[in-house]
Amino acid sequence: MATIAAKLGLSQKVEPPEIDDRCAQWLNLFGAASRGRPYTNGQPLALPPLDVLDLADRLSFPAQPEEALEVIGEMDSEWLEWARKQSK
């Protein structure tokens, strides 16, 4: 595999993309909220909106509640889609 990767020019490590502070805050909030994710029959469920709002309030997150629900909800939808594909 290493030989093939080298011939394709894929043997060099790629640096992760840089993110700004605001993006890092959203990722951290999503990560913290995901720790309390409910599951049923081994399948992940959506993050409860009240849990997200409570966590954002406790962390003094710099966003309005509506924005926090919208952004974390979209991140969660993408994660749930990814998780469903992984379980197939």
Phi and psi restraints in degrees (range 20) as a CNS / XPLOR table:
assign (resid 1 and name C) (resid 2 and name N)
       (resid 2 and name CA) (resid 2 and name C) 1.0 -62.9 20.0 2
assign (resid 2 and name N) (resid 2 and name CA)
       (resid 2 and name C) (resid 3 and name N) 1.0 -37.6 20.0 2
assign (resid 2 and name C) (resid 3 and name N)
       (resid 3 and name CA) (resid 3 and name C) 1.0 -65.4 20.0 2
assign (resid 3 and name N) (resid 3 and name CA)
       (resid 3 and name C) (resid 4 and name N) 1.0 -44.0 20.0 2
assign (resid 3 and name C) (resid 4 and name N)
       (resid 4 and name CA) (resid 4 and name C) 1.0 -63.7 20.0 2
assign (resid 4 and name N) (resid 4 and name CA)
       (resid 4 and name C) (resid 5 and name N) 1.0 -44.2 20.0 2
assign (resid 4 and name C) (resid 5 and name N)
       (resid 5 and name CA) (resid 5 and name C) 1.0 -61.1 20.0 2
assign (resid 5 and name N) (resid 5 and name CA)
       (resid 5 and name C) (resid 6 and name N) 1.0 -41.1 20.0 2
assign (resid 5 and name C) (resid 6 and name N)
       (resid 6 and name CA) (resid 6 and name C) 1.0 -64.2 20.0 2
assign (resid 6 and name N) (resid 6 and name CA)
       (resid 6 and name C) (resid 7 and name N) 1.0 -41.9 20.0 2
assign (resid 6 and name C) (resid 7 and name N)
       (resid 7 and name CA) (resid 7 and name C) 1.0 -66.5 20.0 2
assign (resid 7 and name N) (resid 7 and name CA)
       (resid 7 and name C) (resid 8 and name N) 1.0 -29.9 20.0 2
assign (resid 7 and name C) (resid 8 and name N)
       (resid 8 and name CA) (resid 8 and name C) 1.0 -87.5 20.0 2
assign (resid 8 and name N) (resid 8 and name CA)
       (resid 8 and name C) (resid 9 and name N) 1.0 -2.1 20.0 2
assign (resid 8 and name C) (resid 9 and name N)
       (resid 9 and name CA) (resid 9 and name C) 1.0 75.8 20.0 2
assign (resid 9 and name N) (resid 9 and name CA)
       (resid 9 and name C) (resid 10 and name N) 1.0 25.6 20.0 2
assign (resid 9 and name C) (resid 10 and name N)
       (resid 10 and name CA) (resid 10 and name C) 1.0 -106.5 20.0 2
assign (resid 10 and name N) (resid 10 and name CA)
       (resid 10 and name C) (resid 11 and name N) 1.0 11.3 20.0 2
assign (resid 10 and name C) (resid 11 and name N)
       (resid 11 and name CA) (resid 11 and name C) 1.0 -83.7 20.0 2
assign (resid 11 and name N) (resid 11 and name CA)
       (resid 11 and name C) (resid 12 and name N) 1.0 -11.1 20.0 2
assign (resid 11 and name C) (resid 12 and name N)
       (resid 12 and name CA) (resid 12 and name C) 1.0 -83.9 20.0 2
assign (resid 12 and name N) (resid 12 and name CA)
       (resid 12 and name C) (resid 13 and name N) 1.0 139.2 20.0 2
assign (resid 12 and name C) (resid 13 and name N)
       (resid 13 and name CA) (resid 13 and name C) 1.0 -73.5 20.0 2
assign (resid 13 and name N) (resid 13 and name CA)
       (resid 13 and name C) (resid 14 and name N) 1.0 139.3 20.0 2
assign (resid 13 and name C) (resid 14 and name N)
       (resid 14 and name CA) (resid 14 and name C) 1.0 -100.6 20.0 2
assign (resid 14 and name N) (resid 14 and name CA)
       (resid 14 and name C) (resid 15 and name N) 1.0 132.9 20.0 2
assign (resid 14 and name C) (resid 15 and name N)
       (resid 15 and name CA) (resid 15 and name C) 1.0 -73.4 20.0 2
assign (resid 15 and name N) (resid 15 and name CA)
       (resid 15 and name C) (resid 16 and name N) 1.0 141.0 20.0 2
assign (resid 15 and name C) (resid 16 and name N)
       (resid 16 and name CA) (resid 16 and name C) 1.0 -64.8 20.0 2
assign (resid 16 and name N) (resid 16 and name CA)
       (resid 16 and name C) (resid 17 and name N) 1.0 151.3 20.0 2
assign (resid 16 and name C) (resid 17 and name N)
       (resid 17 and name CA) (resid 17 and name C) 1.0 -66.1 20.0 2
assign (resid 17 and name N) (resid 17 and name CA)
       (resid 17 and name C) (resid 18 and name N) 1.0 149.3 20.0 2
assign (resid 17 and name C) (resid 18 and name N)
       (resid 18 and name CA) (resid 18 and name C) 1.0 -78.1 20.0 2
assign (resid 18 and name N) (resid 18 and name CA)
       (resid 18 and name C) (resid 19 and name N) 1.0 143.8 20.0 2
assign (resid 18 and name C) (resid 19 and name N)
       (resid 19 and name CA) (resid 19 and name C) 1.0 -125.4 20.0 2
assign (resid 19 and name N) (resid 19 and name CA)
       (resid 19 and name C) (resid 20 and name N) 1.0 151.4 20.0 2
assign (resid 19 and name C) (resid 20 and name N)
       (resid 20 and name CA) (resid 20 and name C) 1.0 -83.1 20.0 2
assign (resid 20 and name N) (resid 20 and name CA)
       (resid 20 and name C) (resid 21 and name N) 1.0 173.5 20.0 2
assign (resid 20 and name C) (resid 21 and name N)
       (resid 21 and name CA) (resid 21 and name C) 1.0 -61.5 20.0 2
assign (resid 21 and name N) (resid 21 and name CA)
       (resid 21 and name C) (resid 22 and name N) 1.0 -39.1 20.0 2
assign (resid 21 and name C) (resid 22 and name N)
       (resid 22 and name CA) (resid 22 and name C) 1.0 -64.6 20.0 2
assign (resid 22 and name N) (resid 22 and name CA)
       (resid 22 and name C) (resid 23 and name N) 1.0 -43.0 20.0 2
assign (resid 22 and name C) (resid 23 and name N)
       (resid 23 and name CA) (resid 23 and name C) 1.0 -63.7 20.0 2
assign (resid 23 and name N) (resid 23 and name CA)
       (resid 23 and name C) (resid 24 and name N) 1.0 -41.7 20.0 2
assign (resid 23 and name C) (resid 24 and name N)
       (resid 24 and name CA) (resid 24 and name C) 1.0 -62.0 20.0 2
assign (resid 24 and name N) (resid 24 and name CA)
       (resid 24 and name C) (resid 25 and name N) 1.0 -38.2 20.0 2
assign (resid 24 and name C) (resid 25 and name N)
       (resid 25 and name CA) (resid 25 and name C) 1.0 -64.1 20.0 2
assign (resid 25 and name N) (resid 25 and name CA)
       (resid 25 and name C) (resid 26 and name N) 1.0 -42.3 20.0 2
assign (resid 25 and name C) (resid 26 and name N)
       (resid 26 and name CA) (resid 26 and name C) 1.0 -63.9 20.0 2
assign (resid 26 and name N) (resid 26 and name CA)
       (resid 26 and name C) (resid 27 and name N) 1.0 -43.3 20.0 2
assign (resid 26 and name C) (resid 27 and name N)
       (resid 27 and name CA) (resid 27 and name C) 1.0 -63.3 20.0 2
assign (resid 27 and name N) (resid 27 and name CA)
       (resid 27 and name C) (resid 28 and name N) 1.0 -38.9 20.0 2
assign (resid 27 and name C) (resid 28 and name N)
       (resid 28 and name CA) (resid 28 and name C) 1.0 -67.4 20.0 2
assign (resid 28 and name N) (resid 28 and name CA)
       (resid 28 and name C) (resid 29 and name N) 1.0 -41.0 20.0 2
assign (resid 28 and name C) (resid 29 and name N)
       (resid 29 and name CA) (resid 29 and name C) 1.0 -63.7 20.0 2
assign (resid 29 and name N) (resid 29 and name CA)
       (resid 29 and name C) (resid 30 and name N) 1.0 -43.7 20.0 2
assign (resid 29 and name C) (resid 30 and name N)
       (resid 30 and name CA) (resid 30 and name C) 1.0 -62.6 20.0 2
assign (resid 30 and name N) (resid 30 and name CA)
       (resid 30 and name C) (resid 31 and name N) 1.0 -42.6 20.0 2
assign (resid 30 and name C) (resid 31 and name N)
       (resid 31 and name CA) (resid 31 and name C) 1.0 -62.4 20.0 2
assign (resid 31 and name N) (resid 31 and name CA)
       (resid 31 and name C) (resid 32 and name N) 1.0 -42.5 20.0 2
assign (resid 31 and name C) (resid 32 and name N)
       (resid 32 and name CA) (resid 32 and name C) 1.0 -67.2 20.0 2
assign (resid 32 and name N) (resid 32 and name CA)
       (resid 32 and name C) (resid 33 and name N) 1.0 -42.1 20.0 2
assign (resid 32 and name C) (resid 33 and name N)
       (resid 33 and name CA) (resid 33 and name C) 1.0 -66.0 20.0 2
assign (resid 33 and name N) (resid 33 and name CA)
       (resid 33 and name C) (resid 34 and name N) 1.0 -34.4 20.0 2
assign (resid 33 and name C) (resid 34 and name N)
       (resid 34 and name CA) (resid 34 and name C) 1.0 -67.7 20.0 2
assign (resid 34 and name N) (resid 34 and name CA)
       (resid 34 and name C) (resid 35 and name N) 1.0 -22.0 20.0 2
assign (resid 34 and name C) (resid 35 and name N)
       (resid 35 and name CA) (resid 35 and name C) 1.0 -63.6 20.0 2
assign (resid 35 and name N) (resid 35 and name CA)
       (resid 35 and name C) (resid 36 and name N) 1.0 -26.1 20.0 2
assign (resid 35 and name C) (resid 36 and name N)
       (resid 36 and name CA) (resid 36 and name C) 1.0 -100.5 20.0 2
assign (resid 36 and name N) (resid 36 and name CA)
       (resid 36 and name C) (resid 37 and name N) 1.0 18.6 20.0 2
assign (resid 36 and name C) (resid 37 and name N)
       (resid 37 and name CA) (resid 37 and name C) 1.0 -61.3 20.0 2
assign (resid 37 and name N) (resid 37 and name CA)
       (resid 37 and name C) (resid 38 and name N) 1.0 131.5 20.0 2
assign (resid 37 and name C) (resid 38 and name N)
       (resid 38 and name CA) (resid 38 and name C) 1.0 -79.5 20.0 2
assign (resid 38 and name N) (resid 38 and name CA)
       (resid 38 and name C) (resid 39 and name N) 1.0 151.7 20.0 2
assign (resid 38 and name C) (resid 39 and name N)
       (resid 39 and name CA) (resid 39 and name C) 1.0 -130.9 20.0 2
assign (resid 39 and name N) (resid 39 and name CA)
       (resid 39 and name C) (resid 40 and name N) 1.0 151.5 20.0 2
assign (resid 39 and name C) (resid 40 and name N)
       (resid 40 and name CA) (resid 40 and name C) 1.0 -138.3 20.0 2
assign (resid 40 and name N) (resid 40 and name CA)
       (resid 40 and name C) (resid 41 and name N) 1.0 130.1 20.0 2
assign (resid 40 and name C) (resid 41 and name N)
       (resid 41 and name CA) (resid 41 and name C) 1.0 51.2 20.0 2
assign (resid 41 and name N) (resid 41 and name CA)
       (resid 41 and name C) (resid 42 and name N) 1.0 36.4 20.0 2
assign (resid 41 and name C) (resid 42 and name N)
       (resid 42 and name CA) (resid 42 and name C) 1.0 79.2 20.0 2
assign (resid 42 and name N) (resid 42 and name CA)
       (resid 42 and name C) (resid 43 and name N) 1.0 0.1 20.0 2
assign (resid 42 and name C) (resid 43 and name N)
       (resid 43 and name CA) (resid 43 and name C) 1.0 -103.8 20.0 2
assign (resid 43 and name N) (resid 43 and name CA)
       (resid 43 and name C) (resid 44 and name N) 1.0 134.8 20.0 2
assign (resid 43 and name C) (resid 44 and name N)
       (resid 44 and name CA) (resid 44 and name C) 1.0 -71.2 20.0 2
assign (resid 44 and name N) (resid 44 and name CA)
       (resid 44 and name C) (resid 45 and name N) 1.0 143.8 20.0 2
assign (resid 44 and name C) (resid 45 and name N)
       (resid 45 and name CA) (resid 45 and name C) 1.0 -108.4 20.0 2
assign (resid 45 and name N) (resid 45 and name CA)
       (resid 45 and name C) (resid 46 and name N) 1.0 167.8 20.0 2
assign (resid 45 and name C) (resid 46 and name N)
       (resid 46 and name CA) (resid 46 and name C) 1.0 -64.2 20.0 2
assign (resid 46 and name N) (resid 46 and name CA)
       (resid 46 and name C) (resid 47 and name N) 1.0 150.5 20.0 2
assign (resid 46 and name C) (resid 47 and name N)
       (resid 47 and name CA) (resid 47 and name C) 1.0 -66.4 20.0 2
assign (resid 47 and name N) (resid 47 and name CA)
       (resid 47 and name C) (resid 48 and name N) 1.0 133.3 20.0 2
assign (resid 47 and name C) (resid 48 and name N)
       (resid 48 and name CA) (resid 48 and name C) 1.0 -65.6 20.0 2
assign (resid 48 and name N) (resid 48 and name CA)
       (resid 48 and name C) (resid 49 and name N) 1.0 127.5 20.0 2
assign (resid 48 and name C) (resid 49 and name N)
       (resid 49 and name CA) (resid 49 and name C) 1.0 -55.5 20.0 2
assign (resid 49 and name N) (resid 49 and name CA)
       (resid 49 and name C) (resid 50 and name N) 1.0 -39.7 20.0 2
assign (resid 49 and name C) (resid 50 and name N)
       (resid 50 and name CA) (resid 50 and name C) 1.0 -65.9 20.0 2
assign (resid 50 and name N) (resid 50 and name CA)
       (resid 50 and name C) (resid 51 and name N) 1.0 -32.2 20.0 2
assign (resid 50 and name C) (resid 51 and name N)
       (resid 51 and name CA) (resid 51 and name C) 1.0 -65.9 20.0 2
assign (resid 51 and name N) (resid 51 and name CA)
       (resid 51 and name C) (resid 52 and name N) 1.0 -40.8 20.0 2
assign (resid 51 and name C) (resid 52 and name N)
       (resid 52 and name CA) (resid 52 and name C) 1.0 -64.2 20.0 2
assign (resid 52 and name N) (resid 52 and name CA)
       (resid 52 and name C) (resid 53 and name N) 1.0 -46.3 20.0 2
assign (resid 52 and name C) (resid 53 and name N)
       (resid 53 and name CA) (resid 53 and name C) 1.0 -63.1 20.0 2
assign (resid 53 and name N) (resid 53 and name CA)
       (resid 53 and name C) (resid 54 and name N) 1.0 -42.3 20.0 2
assign (resid 53 and name C) (resid 54 and name N)
       (resid 54 and name CA) (resid 54 and name C) 1.0 -62.9 20.0 2
assign (resid 54 and name N) (resid 54 and name CA)
       (resid 54 and name C) (resid 55 and name N) 1.0 -44.3 20.0 2
assign (resid 54 and name C) (resid 55 and name N)
       (resid 55 and name CA) (resid 55 and name C) 1.0 -65.0 20.0 2
assign (resid 55 and name N) (resid 55 and name CA)
       (resid 55 and name C) (resid 56 and name N) 1.0 -44.0 20.0 2
assign (resid 55 and name C) (resid 56 and name N)
       (resid 56 and name CA) (resid 56 and name C) 1.0 -60.4 20.0 2
assign (resid 56 and name N) (resid 56 and name CA)
       (resid 56 and name C) (resid 57 and name N) 1.0 -40.0 20.0 2
assign (resid 56 and name C) (resid 57 and name N)
       (resid 57 and name CA) (resid 57 and name C) 1.0 -66.6 20.0 2
assign (resid 57 and name N) (resid 57 and name CA)
       (resid 57 and name C) (resid 58 and name N) 1.0 -45.2 20.0 2
assign (resid 57 and name C) (resid 58 and name N)
       (resid 58 and name CA) (resid 58 and name C) 1.0 -64.1 20.0 2
assign (resid 58 and name N) (resid 58 and name CA)
       (resid 58 and name C) (resid 59 and name N) 1.0 -32.5 20.0 2
assign (resid 58 and name C) (resid 59 and name N)
       (resid 59 and name CA) (resid 59 and name C) 1.0 -89.4 20.0 2
assign (resid 59 and name N) (resid 59 and name CA)
       (resid 59 and name C) (resid 60 and name N) 1.0 2.8 20.0 2
assign (resid 59 and name C) (resid 60 and name N)
       (resid 60 and name CA) (resid 60 and name C) 1.0 51.6 20.0 2
assign (resid 60 and name N) (resid 60 and name CA)
       (resid 60 and name C) (resid 61 and name N) 1.0 47.2 20.0 2
assign (resid 60 and name C) (resid 61 and name N)
       (resid 61 and name CA) (resid 61 and name C) 1.0 -65.7 20.0 2
assign (resid 61 and name N) (resid 61 and name CA)
       (resid 61 and name C) (resid 62 and name N) 1.0 132.6 20.0 2
assign (resid 61 and name C) (resid 62 and name N)
       (resid 62 and name CA) (resid 62 and name C) 1.0 -79.9 20.0 2
assign (resid 62 and name N) (resid 62 and name CA)
       (resid 62 and name C) (resid 63 and name N) 1.0 61.5 20.0 2
assign (resid 62 and name C) (resid 63 and name N)
       (resid 63 and name CA) (resid 63 and name C) 1.0 -152.8 20.0 2
assign (resid 63 and name N) (resid 63 and name CA)
       (resid 63 and name C) (resid 64 and name N) 1.0 153.4 20.0 2
assign (resid 63 and name C) (resid 64 and name N)
       (resid 64 and name CA) (resid 64 and name C) 1.0 -70.2 20.0 2
assign (resid 64 and name N) (resid 64 and name CA)
       (resid 64 and name C) (resid 65 and name N) 1.0 152.1 20.0 2
assign (resid 64 and name C) (resid 65 and name N)
       (resid 65 and name CA) (resid 65 and name C) 1.0 -55.2 20.0 2
assign (resid 65 and name N) (resid 65 and name CA)
       (resid 65 and name C) (resid 66 and name N) 1.0 -40.4 20.0 2
assign (resid 65 and name C) (resid 66 and name N)
       (resid 66 and name CA) (resid 66 and name C) 1.0 -62.5 20.0 2
assign (resid 66 and name N) (resid 66 and name CA)
       (resid 66 and name C) (resid 67 and name N) 1.0 -41.3 20.0 2
assign (resid 66 and name C) (resid 67 and name N)
       (resid 67 and name CA) (resid 67 and name C) 1.0 -66.6 20.0 2
assign (resid 67 and name N) (resid 67 and name CA)
       (resid 67 and name C) (resid 68 and name N) 1.0 -42.0 20.0 2
assign (resid 67 and name C) (resid 68 and name N)
       (resid 68 and name CA) (resid 68 and name C) 1.0 -61.2 20.0 2
assign (resid 68 and name N) (resid 68 and name CA)
       (resid 68 and name C) (resid 69 and name N) 1.0 -44.5 20.0 2
assign (resid 68 and name C) (resid 69 and name N)
       (resid 69 and name CA) (resid 69 and name C) 1.0 -64.3 20.0 2
assign (resid 69 and name N) (resid 69 and name CA)
       (resid 69 and name C) (resid 70 and name N) 1.0 -40.6 20.0 2
assign (resid 69 and name C) (resid 70 and name N)
       (resid 70 and name CA) (resid 70 and name C) 1.0 -66.2 20.0 2
assign (resid 70 and name N) (resid 70 and name CA)
       (resid 70 and name C) (resid 71 and name N) 1.0 -49.0 20.0 2
assign (resid 70 and name C) (resid 71 and name N)
       (resid 71 and name CA) (resid 71 and name C) 1.0 -68.8 20.0 2
assign (resid 71 and name N) (resid 71 and name CA)
       (resid 71 and name C) (resid 72 and name N) 1.0 -48.6 20.0 2
assign (resid 71 and name C) (resid 72 and name N)
       (resid 72 and name CA) (resid 72 and name C) 1.0 -66.1 20.0 2
assign (resid 72 and name N) (resid 72 and name CA)
       (resid 72 and name C) (resid 73 and name N) 1.0 -35.8 20.0 2
assign (resid 72 and name C) (resid 73 and name N)
       (resid 73 and name CA) (resid 73 and name C) 1.0 -61.2 20.0 2
assign (resid 73 and name N) (resid 73 and name CA)
       (resid 73 and name C) (resid 74 and name N) 1.0 -42.2 20.0 2
assign (resid 73 and name C) (resid 74 and name N)
       (resid 74 and name CA) (resid 74 and name C) 1.0 -67.5 20.0 2
assign (resid 74 and name N) (resid 74 and name CA)
       (resid 74 and name C) (resid 75 and name N) 1.0 -42.1 20.0 2
assign (resid 74 and name C) (resid 75 and name N)
       (resid 75 and name CA) (resid 75 and name C) 1.0 -61.6 20.0 2
assign (resid 75 and name N) (resid 75 and name CA)
       (resid 75 and name C) (resid 76 and name N) 1.0 -41.8 20.0 2
assign (resid 75 and name C) (resid 76 and name N)
       (resid 76 and name CA) (resid 76 and name C) 1.0 -66.3 20.0 2
assign (resid 76 and name N) (resid 76 and name CA)
       (resid 76 and name C) (resid 77 and name N) 1.0 -40.4 20.0 2
assign (resid 76 and name C) (resid 77 and name N)
       (resid 77 and name CA) (resid 77 and name C) 1.0 -59.7 20.0 2
assign (resid 77 and name N) (resid 77 and name CA)
       (resid 77 and name C) (resid 78 and name N) 1.0 -44.2 20.0 2
assign (resid 77 and name C) (resid 78 and name N)
       (resid 78 and name CA) (resid 78 and name C) 1.0 -63.9 20.0 2
assign (resid 78 and name N) (resid 78 and name CA)
       (resid 78 and name C) (resid 79 and name N) 1.0 -41.6 20.0 2
assign (resid 78 and name C) (resid 79 and name N)
       (resid 79 and name CA) (resid 79 and name C) 1.0 -64.8 20.0 2
assign (resid 79 and name N) (resid 79 and name CA)
       (resid 79 and name C) (resid 80 and name N) 1.0 -43.5 20.0 2
assign (resid 79 and name C) (resid 80 and name N)
       (resid 80 and name CA) (resid 80 and name C) 1.0 -61.4 20.0 2
assign (resid 80 and name N) (resid 80 and name CA)
       (resid 80 and name C) (resid 81 and name N) 1.0 -39.6 20.0 2
assign (resid 80 and name C) (resid 81 and name N)
       (resid 81 and name CA) (resid 81 and name C) 1.0 -62.5 20.0 2
assign (resid 81 and name N) (resid 81 and name CA)
       (resid 81 and name C) (resid 82 and name N) 1.0 -44.6 20.0 2
assign (resid 81 and name C) (resid 82 and name N)
       (resid 82 and name CA) (resid 82 and name C) 1.0 -60.1 20.0 2
assign (resid 82 and name N) (resid 82 and name CA)
       (resid 82 and name C) (resid 83 and name N) 1.0 -44.9 20.0 2
assign (resid 82 and name C) (resid 83 and name N)
       (resid 83 and name CA) (resid 83 and name C) 1.0 -63.3 20.0 2
assign (resid 83 and name N) (resid 83 and name CA)
       (resid 83 and name C) (resid 84 and name N) 1.0 -38.2 20.0 2
assign (resid 83 and name C) (resid 84 and name N)
       (resid 84 and name CA) (resid 84 and name C) 1.0 -65.9 20.0 2
assign (resid 84 and name N) (resid 84 and name CA)
       (resid 84 and name C) (resid 85 and name N) 1.0 -39.6 20.0 2
assign (resid 84 and name C) (resid 85 and name N)
       (resid 85 and name CA) (resid 85 and name C) 1.0 -66.2 20.0 2
assign (resid 85 and name N) (resid 85 and name CA)
       (resid 85 and name C) (resid 86 and name N) 1.0 -34.4 20.0 2
assign (resid 85 and name C) (resid 86 and name N)
       (resid 86 and name CA) (resid 86 and name C) 1.0 -70.3 20.0 2
assign (resid 86 and name N) (resid 86 and name CA)
       (resid 86 and name C) (resid 87 and name N) 1.0 -27.8 20.0 2
assign (resid 86 and name C) (resid 87 and name N)
       (resid 87 and name CA) (resid 87 and name C) 1.0 -85.0 20.0 2
assign (resid 87 and name N) (resid 87 and name CA)
       (resid 87 and name C) (resid 88 and name N) 1.0 -4.1 20.0 2
